[in-house]
Every structure is written in C-alpha cells, then in structure tokens.
Amino acid sequence: MSNGPQWLYWLSRVNPLAHVVDAERSIFSTGSVLLGLISASALVLVGVLYGVRTFHRRSA
C-alpha cells in the first residue's frame, strides 16, 4: 500500500482485518515471541522427560 495512491491506503484502513494483520505482523517481527516459544518448548520437553523417567522407575 505504500506505493499506491493515498485514497487506497485509507480505504484499506476501513477493513478491520487489516488491523488484525498489522498486529500479528508486529508480534512476529519481534524476537520475543520466538524466544517464548523456544522456552515453553524446552520446559515441556524437560517435563515430559522427567515424567517418563519417573513412570519407568515406578513401573519396574
């Protein structure tokens, strides 16, 4: 939209989905979302490994 006419830009701002897309772009453009995803995945992996280890120890 930056290379198009100004009226077309303002017309696109009326579309509510344009604001949703802008918000999603700003979220994913920062590294914090990726860092949070990596941290949560590591925490889940540690929890699953601990749970499997504990289950195997109690089953034997």
mmCIF file of the N, C-alpha and C atoms, coordinates in Angstrom:
data_MODEL
# 
_entry.id   MODEL 
# 
loop_
_atom_site.group_PDB 
_atom_site.id 
_atom_site.type_symbol 
_atom_site.label_atom_id 
_atom_site.label_alt_id 
_atom_site.label_comp_id 
_atom_site.label_asym_id 
_atom_site.label_entity_id 
_atom_site.label_seq_id 
_atom_site.pdbx_PDB_ins_code 
_atom_site.Cartn_x 
_atom_site.Cartn_y 
_atom_site.Cartn_z 
_atom_site.occupancy 
_atom_site.B_iso_or_equiv 
_atom_site.pdbx_formal_charge 
_atom_site.auth_seq_id 
_atom_site.auth_comp_id 
_atom_site.auth_asym_id 
_atom_site.auth_atom_id 
_atom_site.pdbx_PDB_model_num 
ATOM 1   N N  . MET A 1 1  ? 0.806   -1.199  0.000  1.00 0.00 ? 1  MET A N  1 
ATOM 2   C CA . MET A 1 1  ? 0.000   0.000   0.000  1.00 0.00 ? 1  MET A CA 1 
ATOM 3   C C  . MET A 1 1  ? 0.849   1.263   0.000  1.00 0.00 ? 1  MET A C  1 
ATOM 4   N N  . SER A 1 2  ? 2.119   1.126   0.332  1.00 0.00 ? 2  SER A N  1 
ATOM 5   C CA . SER A 1 2  ? 2.956   2.328   0.432  1.00 0.00 ? 2  SER A CA 1 
ATOM 6   C C  . SER A 1 2  ? 3.228   2.947   -0.930 1.00 0.00 ? 2  SER A C  1 
ATOM 7   N N  . ASN A 1 3  ? 3.194   2.172   -2.002 1.00 0.00 ? 3  ASN A N  1 
ATOM 8   C CA . ASN A 1 3  ? 3.443   2.710   -3.341 1.00 0.00 ? 3  ASN A CA 1 
ATOM 9   C C  . ASN A 1 3  ? 2.161   3.105   -4.071 1.00 0.00 ? 3  ASN A C  1 
ATOM 10  N N  . GLY A 1 4  ? 1.030   2.773   -3.502 1.00 0.00 ? 4  GLY A N  1 
ATOM 11  C CA . GLY A 1 4  ? -0.246  3.064   -4.146 1.00 0.00 ? 4  GLY A CA 1 
ATOM 12  C C  . GLY A 1 4  ? -0.739  4.462   -3.819 1.00 0.00 ? 4  GLY A C  1 
ATOM 13  N N  . PRO A 1 5  ? -1.901  4.822   -4.372 1.00 0.00 ? 5  PRO A N  1 
ATOM 14  C CA . PRO A 1 5  ? -2.473  6.142   -4.080 1.00 0.00 ? 5  PRO A CA 1 
ATOM 15  C C  . PRO A 1 5  ? -2.928  6.233   -2.619 1.00 0.00 ? 5  PRO A C  1 
ATOM 16  N N  . GLN A 1 6  ? -2.951  7.453   -2.116 1.00 0.00 ? 6  GLN A N  1 
ATOM 17  C CA . GLN A 1 6  ? -3.301  7.687   -0.709 1.00 0.00 ? 6  GLN A CA 1 
ATOM 18  C C  . GLN A 1 6  ? -4.738  7.256   -0.397 1.00 0.00 ? 6  GLN A C  1 
ATOM 19  N N  . TRP A 1 7  ? -5.655  7.457   -1.319 1.00 0.00 ? 7  TRP A N  1 
ATOM 20  C CA . TRP A 1 7  ? -7.050  7.097   -1.063 1.00 0.00 ? 7  TRP A CA 1 
ATOM 21  C C  . TRP A 1 7  ? -7.199  5.583   -0.895 1.00 0.00 ? 7  TRP A C  1 
ATOM 22  N N  . LEU A 1 8  ? -6.367  4.811   -1.604 1.00 0.00 ? 8  LEU A N  1 
ATOM 23  C CA . LEU A 1 8  ? -6.438  3.365   -1.494 1.00 0.00 ? 8  LEU A CA 1 
ATOM 24  C C  . LEU A 1 8  ? -5.925  2.903   -0.126 1.00 0.00 ? 8  LEU A C  1 
ATOM 25  N N  . TYR A 1 9  ? -4.919  3.578   0.383  1.00 0.00 ? 9  TYR A N  1 
ATOM 26  C CA . TYR A 1 9  ? -4.420  3.262   1.722  1.00 0.00 ? 9  TYR A CA 1 
ATOM 27  C C  . TYR A 1 9  ? -5.508  3.515   2.755  1.00 0.00 ? 9  TYR A C  1 
ATOM 28  N N  . TRP A 1 10 ? -6.171  4.661   2.683  1.00 0.00 ? 10 TRP A N  1 
ATOM 29  C CA . TRP A 1 10 ? -7.218  4.975   3.669  1.00 0.00 ? 10 TRP A CA 1 
ATOM 30  C C  . TRP A 1 10 ? -8.424  4.058   3.524  1.00 0.00 ? 10 TRP A C  1 
ATOM 31  N N  . LEU A 1 11 ? -8.697  3.639   2.317  1.00 0.00 ? 11 LEU A N  1 
ATOM 32  C CA . LEU A 1 11 ? -9.783  2.689   2.106  1.00 0.00 ? 11 LEU A CA 1 
ATOM 33  C C  . LEU A 1 11 ? -9.434  1.340   2.739  1.00 0.00 ? 11 LEU A C  1 
ATOM 34  N N  . SER A 1 12 ? -8.172  0.931   2.660  1.00 0.00 ? 12 SER A N  1 
ATOM 35  C CA . SER A 1 12 ? -7.761  -0.341  3.271  1.00 0.00 ? 12 SER A CA 1 
ATOM 36  C C  . SER A 1 12 ? -7.808  -0.268  4.791  1.00 0.00 ? 12 SER A C  1 
ATOM 37  N N  . ARG A 1 13 ? -7.690  0.904   5.364  1.00 0.00 ? 13 ARG A N  1 
ATOM 38  C CA . ARG A 1 13 ? -7.750  1.067   6.821  1.00 0.00 ? 13 ARG A CA 1 
ATOM 39  C C  . ARG A 1 13 ? -9.163  0.858   7.360  1.00 0.00 ? 13 ARG A C  1 
ATOM 40  N N  . VAL A 1 14 ? -10.171 0.916   6.505  1.00 0.00 ? 14 VAL A N  1 
ATOM 41  C CA . VAL A 1 14 ? -11.554 0.686   6.917  1.00 0.00 ? 14 VAL A CA 1 
ATOM 42  C C  . VAL A 1 14 ? -11.785 -0.800  7.195  1.00 0.00 ? 14 VAL A C  1 
ATOM 43  N N  . ASN A 1 15 ? -11.026 -1.640  6.517  1.00 0.00 ? 15 ASN A N  1 
ATOM 44  C CA . ASN A 1 15 ? -11.152 -3.091  6.686  1.00 0.00 ? 15 ASN A CA 1 
ATOM 45  C C  . ASN A 1 15 ? -10.624 -3.489  8.066  1.00 0.00 ? 15 ASN A C  1 
ATOM 46  N N  . PRO A 1 16 ? -11.459 -4.067  8.931  1.00 0.00 ? 16 PRO A N  1 
ATOM 47  C CA . PRO A 1 16 ? -10.991 -4.433  10.274 1.00 0.00 ? 16 PRO A CA 1 
ATOM 48  C C  . PRO A 1 16 ? -9.927  -5.537  10.257 1.00 0.00 ? 16 PRO A C  1 
ATOM 49  N N  . LEU A 1 17 ? -9.927  -6.374  9.249  1.00 0.00 ? 17 LEU A N  1 
ATOM 50  C CA . LEU A 1 17 ? -8.913  -7.425  9.178  1.00 0.00 ? 17 LEU A CA 1 
ATOM 51  C C  . LEU A 1 17 ? -7.519  -6.852  8.950  1.00 0.00 ? 17 LEU A C  1 
ATOM 52  N N  . ALA A 1 18 ? -7.441  -5.674  8.367  1.00 0.00 ? 18 ALA A N  1 
ATOM 53  C CA . ALA A 1 18 ? -6.132  -5.045  8.165  1.00 0.00 ? 18 ALA A CA 1 
ATOM 54  C C  . ALA A 1 18 ? -5.471  -4.753  9.503  1.00 0.00 ? 18 ALA A C  1 
ATOM 55  N N  . HIS A 1 19 ? -6.243  -4.393  10.499 1.00 0.00 ? 19 HIS A N  1 
ATOM 56  C CA . HIS A 1 19 ? -5.690  -4.111  11.826 1.00 0.00 ? 19 HIS A CA 1 
ATOM 57  C C  . HIS A 1 19 ? -5.243  -5.391  12.516 1.00 0.00 ? 19 HIS A C  1 
ATOM 58  N N  . VAL A 1 20 ? -5.952  -6.472  12.293 1.00 0.00 ? 20 VAL A N  1 
ATOM 59  C CA . VAL A 1 20 ? -5.565  -7.759  12.863 1.00 0.00 ? 20 VAL A CA 1 
ATOM 60  C C  . VAL A 1 20 ? -4.238  -8.218  12.245 1.00 0.00 ? 20 VAL A C  1 
ATOM 61  N N  . VAL A 1 21 ? -4.126  -8.087  10.951 1.00 0.00 ? 21 VAL A N  1 
ATOM 62  C CA . VAL A 1 21 ? -2.897  -8.489  10.258 1.00 0.00 ? 21 VAL A CA 1 
ATOM 63  C C  . VAL A 1 21 ? -1.725  -7.621  10.715 1.00 0.00 ? 21 VAL A C  1 
ATOM 64  N N  . ASP A 1 22 ? -1.940  -6.330  10.877 1.00 0.00 ? 22 ASP A N  1 
ATOM 65  C CA . ASP A 1 22 ? -0.880  -5.442  11.362 1.00 0.00 ? 22 ASP A CA 1 
ATOM 66  C C  . ASP A 1 22 ? -0.413  -5.841  12.759 1.00 0.00 ? 22 ASP A C  1 
ATOM 67  N N  . ALA A 1 23 ? -1.348  -6.218  13.611 1.00 0.00 ? 23 ALA A N  1 
ATOM 68  C CA . ALA A 1 23 ? -0.996  -6.639  14.968 1.00 0.00 ? 23 ALA A CA 1 
ATOM 69  C C  . ALA A 1 23 ? -0.194  -7.939  14.943 1.00 0.00 ? 23 ALA A C  1 
ATOM 70  N N  . GLU A 1 24 ? -0.600  -8.876  14.114 1.00 0.00 ? 24 GLU A N  1 
ATOM 71  C CA . GLU A 1 24 ? 0.136   -10.135 14.009 1.00 0.00 ? 24 GLU A CA 1 
ATOM 72  C C  . GLU A 1 24 ? 1.536   -9.912  13.458 1.00 0.00 ? 24 GLU A C  1 
ATOM 73  N N  . ARG A 1 25 ? 1.668   -9.032  12.493 1.00 0.00 ? 25 ARG A N  1 
ATOM 74  C CA . ARG A 1 25 ? 2.994   -8.742  11.948 1.00 0.00 ? 25 ARG A CA 1 
ATOM 75  C C  . ARG A 1 25 ? 3.899   -8.131  12.996 1.00 0.00 ? 25 ARG A C  1 
ATOM 76  N N  . SER A 1 26 ? 3.362   -7.240  13.812 1.00 0.00 ? 26 SER A N  1 
ATOM 77  C CA . SER A 1 26 ? 4.193   -6.619  14.832 1.00 0.00 ? 26 SER A CA 1 
ATOM 78  C C  . SER A 1 26 ? 4.592   -7.608  15.911 1.00 0.00 ? 26 SER A C  1 
ATOM 79  N N  . ILE A 1 27 ? 3.718   -8.568  16.219 1.00 0.00 ? 27 ILE A N  1 
ATOM 80  C CA . ILE A 1 27 ? 4.056   -9.592  17.208 1.00 0.00 ? 27 ILE A CA 1 
ATOM 81  C C  . ILE A 1 27 ? 5.192   -10.469 16.692 1.00 0.00 ? 27 ILE A C  1 
ATOM 82  N N  . PHE A 1 28 ? 5.082   -10.944 15.471 1.00 0.00 ? 28 PHE A N  1 
ATOM 83  C CA . PHE A 1 28 ? 6.068   -11.877 14.948 1.00 0.00 ? 28 PHE A CA 1 
ATOM 84  C C  . PHE A 1 28 ? 7.333   -11.200 14.458 1.00 0.00 ? 28 PHE A C  1 
ATOM 85  N N  . SER A 1 29 ? 7.335   -9.888  14.333 1.00 0.00 ? 29 SER A N  1 
ATOM 86  C CA . SER A 1 29 ? 8.558   -9.213  13.914 1.00 0.00 ? 29 SER A CA 1 
ATOM 87  C C  . SER A 1 29 ? 9.531   -9.057  15.069 1.00 0.00 ? 29 SER A C  1 
ATOM 88  N N  . THR A 1 30 ? 9.040   -9.175  16.295 1.00 0.00 ? 30 THR A N  1 
ATOM 89  C CA . THR A 1 30 ? 9.931   -9.099  17.449 1.00 0.00 ? 30 THR A CA 1 
ATOM 90  C C  . THR A 1 30 ? 10.449  -10.494 17.778 1.00 0.00 ? 30 THR A C  1 
ATOM 91  N N  . GLY A 1 31 ? 11.600  -10.558 18.374 1.00 0.00 ? 31 GLY A N  1 
ATOM 92  C CA . GLY A 1 31 ? 12.187  -11.845 18.723 1.00 0.00 ? 31 GLY A CA 1 
ATOM 93  C C  . GLY A 1 31 ? 11.604  -12.446 19.978 1.00 0.00 ? 31 GLY A C  1 
ATOM 94  N N  . SER A 1 32 ? 10.824  -11.682 20.724 1.00 0.00 ? 32 SER A N  1 
ATOM 95  C CA . SER A 1 32 ? 10.323  -12.183 21.997 1.00 0.00 ? 32 SER A CA 1 
ATOM 96  C C  . SER A 1 32 ? 9.342   -13.336 21.825 1.00 0.00 ? 32 SER A C  1 
ATOM 97  N N  . VAL A 1 33 ? 8.593   -13.350 20.755 1.00 0.00 ? 33 VAL A N  1 
ATOM 98  C CA . VAL A 1 33 ? 7.661   -14.452 20.521 1.00 0.00 ? 33 VAL A CA 1 
ATOM 99  C C  . VAL A 1 33 ? 8.440   -15.731 20.256 1.00 0.00 ? 33 VAL A C  1 
ATOM 100 N N  . LEU A 1 34 ? 9.476   -15.638 19.467 1.00 0.00 ? 34 LEU A N  1 
ATOM 101 C CA . LEU A 1 34 ? 10.290  -16.806 19.167 1.00 0.00 ? 34 LEU A CA 1 
ATOM 102 C C  . LEU A 1 34 ? 10.989  -17.302 20.429 1.00 0.00 ? 34 LEU A C  1 
ATOM 103 N N  . LEU A 1 35 ? 11.510  -16.395 21.227 1.00 0.00 ? 35 LEU A N  1 
ATOM 104 C CA . LEU A 1 35 ? 12.166  -16.773 22.472 1.00 0.00 ? 35 LEU A CA 1 
ATOM 105 C C  . LEU A 1 35 ? 11.181  -17.440 23.432 1.00 0.00 ? 35 LEU A C  1 
ATOM 106 N N  . GLY A 1 36 ? 9.975   -16.923 23.518 1.00 0.00 ? 36 GLY A N  1 
ATOM 107 C CA . GLY A 1 36 ? 8.948   -17.531 24.366 1.00 0.00 ? 36 GLY A CA 1 
ATOM 108 C C  . GLY A 1 36 ? 8.570   -18.917 23.899 1.00 0.00 ? 36 GLY A C  1 
ATOM 109 N N  . LEU A 1 37 ? 8.463   -19.096 22.605 1.00 0.00 ? 37 LEU A N  1 
ATOM 110 C CA . LEU A 1 37 ? 8.133   -20.407 22.044 1.00 0.00 ? 37 LEU A CA 1 
ATOM 111 C C  . LEU A 1 37 ? 9.238   -21.416 22.344 1.00 0.00 ? 37 LEU A C  1 
ATOM 112 N N  . ILE A 1 38 ? 10.479  -21.000 22.203 1.00 0.00 ? 38 ILE A N  1 
ATOM 113 C CA . ILE A 1 38 ? 11.607  -21.892 22.490 1.00 0.00 ? 38 ILE A CA 1 
ATOM 114 C C  . ILE A 1 38 ? 11.636  -22.248 23.973 1.00 0.00 ? 38 ILE A C  1 
ATOM 115 N N  . SER A 1 39 ? 11.419  -21.270 24.845 1.00 0.00 ? 39 SER A N  1 
ATOM 116 C CA . SER A 1 39 ? 11.435  -21.525 26.288 1.00 0.00 ? 39 SER A CA 1 
ATOM 117 C C  . SER A 1 39 ? 10.313  -22.473 26.681 1.00 0.00 ? 39 SER A C  1 
ATOM 118 N N  . ALA A 1 40 ? 9.114   -22.245 26.169 1.00 0.00 ? 40 ALA A N  1 
ATOM 119 C CA . ALA A 1 40 ? 7.982   -23.115 26.505 1.00 0.00 ? 40 ALA A CA 1 
ATOM 120 C C  . ALA A 1 40 ? 8.214   -24.532 25.993 1.00 0.00 ? 40 ALA A C  1 
ATOM 121 N N  . SER A 1 41 ? 8.779   -24.649 24.810 1.00 0.00 ? 41 SER A N  1 
ATOM 122 C CA . SER A 1 41 ? 9.060   -25.979 24.257 1.00 0.00 ? 41 SER A CA 1 
ATOM 123 C C  . SER A 1 41 ? 10.096  -26.711 25.096 1.00 0.00 ? 41 SER A C  1 
ATOM 124 N N  . ALA A 1 42 ? 11.125  -25.992 25.549 1.00 0.00 ? 42 ALA A N  1 
ATOM 125 C CA . ALA A 1 42 ? 12.148  -26.615 26.389 1.00 0.00 ? 42 ALA A CA 1 
ATOM 126 C C  . ALA A 1 42 ? 11.552  -27.063 27.717 1.00 0.00 ? 42 ALA A C  1 
ATOM 127 N N  . LEU A 1 43 ? 10.688  -26.251 28.289 1.00 0.00 ? 43 LEU A N  1 
ATOM 128 C CA . LEU A 1 43 ? 10.053  -26.609 29.556 1.00 0.00 ? 43 LEU A CA 1 
ATOM 129 C C  . LEU A 1 43 ? 9.165   -27.842 29.399 1.00 0.00 ? 43 LEU A C  1 
ATOM 130 N N  . VAL A 1 44 ? 8.433   -27.926 28.324 1.00 0.00 ? 44 VAL A N  1 
ATOM 131 C CA . VAL A 1 44 ? 7.586   -29.100 28.058 1.00 0.00 ? 44 VAL A CA 1 
ATOM 132 C C  . VAL A 1 44 ? 8.459   -30.338 27.870 1.00 0.00 ? 44 VAL A C  1 
ATOM 133 N N  . LEU A 1 45 ? 9.558   -30.196 27.142 1.00 0.00 ? 45 LEU A N  1 
ATOM 134 C CA . LEU A 1 45 ? 10.453  -31.326 26.912 1.00 0.00 ? 45 LEU A CA 1 
ATOM 135 C C  . LEU A 1 45 ? 11.038  -31.843 28.227 1.00 0.00 ? 45 LEU A C  1 
ATOM 136 N N  . VAL A 1 46 ? 11.486  -30.933 29.083 1.00 0.00 ? 46 VAL A N  1 
ATOM 137 C CA . VAL A 1 46 ? 12.034  -31.337 30.381 1.00 0.00 ? 46 VAL A CA 1 
ATOM 138 C C  . VAL A 1 46 ? 10.954  -32.031 31.213 1.00 0.00 ? 46 VAL A C  1 
ATOM 139 N N  . GLY A 1 47 ? 9.760   -31.502 31.222 1.00 0.00 ? 47 GLY A N  1 
ATOM 140 C CA . GLY A 1 47 ? 8.671   -32.109 31.981 1.00 0.00 ? 47 GLY A CA 1 
ATOM 141 C C  . GLY A 1 47 ? 8.307   -33.489 31.480 1.00 0.00 ? 47 GLY A C  1 
ATOM 142 N N  . VAL A 1 48 ? 8.257   -33.660 30.192 1.00 0.00 ? 48 VAL A N  1 
ATOM 143 C CA . VAL A 1 48 ? 7.924   -34.972 29.613 1.00 0.00 ? 48 VAL A CA 1 
ATOM 144 C C  . VAL A 1 48 ? 9.021   -35.979 29.929 1.00 0.00 ? 48 VAL A C  1 
ATOM 145 N N  . LEU A 1 49 ? 10.276  -35.569 29.771 1.00 0.00 ? 49 LEU A N  1 
ATOM 146 C CA . LEU A 1 49 ? 11.379  -36.480 30.066 1.00 0.00 ? 49 LEU A CA 1 
ATOM 147 C C  . LEU A 1 49 ? 11.382  -36.885 31.537 1.00 0.00 ? 49 LEU A C  1 
ATOM 148 N N  . TYR A 1 50 ? 11.140  -35.950 32.426 1.00 0.00 ? 50 TYR A N  1 
ATOM 149 C CA . TYR A 1 50 ? 11.077  -36.252 33.858 1.00 0.00 ? 50 TYR A CA 1 
ATOM 150 C C  . TYR A 1 50 ? 9.906   -37.200 34.156 1.00 0.00 ? 50 TYR A C  1 
ATOM 151 N N  . GLY A 1 51 ? 8.774   -36.941 33.544 1.00 0.00 ? 51 GLY A N  1 
ATOM 152 C CA . GLY A 1 51 ? 7.609   -37.800 33.755 1.00 0.00 ? 51 GLY A CA 1 
ATOM 153 C C  . GLY A 1 51 ? 7.824   -39.207 33.247 1.00 0.00 ? 51 GLY A C  1 
ATOM 154 N N  . VAL A 1 52 ? 8.418   -39.357 32.087 1.00 0.00 ? 52 VAL A N  1 
ATOM 155 C CA . VAL A 1 52 ? 8.691   -40.691 31.527 1.00 0.00 ? 52 VAL A CA 1 
ATOM 156 C C  . VAL A 1 52 ? 9.689   -41.430 32.403 1.00 0.00 ? 52 VAL A C  1 
ATOM 157 N N  . ARG A 1 53 ? 10.723  -40.729 32.849 1.00 0.00 ? 53 ARG A N  1 
ATOM 158 C CA . ARG A 1 53 ? 11.732  -41.346 33.731 1.00 0.00 ? 53 ARG A CA 1 
ATOM 159 C C  . ARG A 1 53 ? 11.089  -41.819 35.039 1.00 0.00 ? 53 ARG A C  1 
ATOM 160 N N  . THR A 1 54 ? 10.258  -40.980 35.621 1.00 0.00 ? 54 THR A N  1 
ATOM 161 C CA . THR A 1 54 ? 9.589   -41.342 36.866 1.00 0.00 ? 54 THR A CA 1 
ATOM 162 C C  . THR A 1 54 ? 8.643   -42.516 36.659 1.00 0.00 ? 54 THR A C  1 
ATOM 163 N N  . PHE A 1 55 ? 7.927   -42.515 35.558 1.00 0.00 ? 55 PHE A N  1 
ATOM 164 C CA . PHE A 1 55 ? 6.998   -43.608 35.265 1.00 0.00 ? 55 PHE A CA 1 
ATOM 165 C C  . PHE A 1 55 ? 7.746   -44.927 35.120 1.00 0.00 ? 55 PHE A C  1 
ATOM 166 N N  . HIS A 1 56 ? 8.863   -44.918 34.410 1.00 0.00 ? 56 HIS A N  1 
ATOM 167 C CA . HIS A 1 56 ? 9.637   -46.139 34.220 1.00 0.00 ? 56 HIS A CA 1 
ATOM 168 C C  . HIS A 1 56 ? 10.238  -46.636 35.534 1.00 0.00 ? 56 HIS A C  1 
ATOM 169 N N  . ARG A 1 57 ? 10.661  -45.741 36.393 1.00 0.00 ? 57 ARG A N  1 
ATOM 170 C CA . ARG A 1 57 ? 11.225  -46.151 37.674 1.00 0.00 ? 57 ARG A CA 1 
ATOM 171 C C  . ARG A 1 57 ? 10.179  -46.803 38.573 1.00 0.00 ? 57 ARG A C  1 
ATOM 172 N N  . ARG A 1 58 ? 8.966   -46.276 38.548 1.00 0.00 ? 58 ARG A N  1 
ATOM 173 C CA . ARG A 1 58 ? 7.909   -46.812 39.421 1.00 0.00 ? 58 ARG A CA 1 
ATOM 174 C C  . ARG A 1 58 ? 7.300   -48.094 38.858 1.00 0.00 ? 58 ARG A C  1 
ATOM 175 N N  . SER A 1 59 ? 7.413   -48.287 37.556 1.00 0.00 ? 59 SER A N  1 
ATOM 176 C CA . SER A 1 59 ? 6.842   -49.475 36.929 1.00 0.00 ? 59 SER A CA 1 
ATOM 177 C C  . SER A 1 59 ? 7.730   -50.696 37.142 1.00 0.00 ? 59 SER A C  1 
ATOM 178 N N  . ALA A 1 60 ? 9.002   -50.485 37.272 1.00 0.00 ? 60 ALA A N  1 
ATOM 179 C CA . ALA A 1 60 ? 9.939   -51.616 37.373 1.00 0.00 ? 60 ALA A CA 1 
ATOM 180 C C  . ALA A 1 60 ? 9.976   -52.249 38.725 1.00 0.00 ? 60 ALA A C  1 
# 
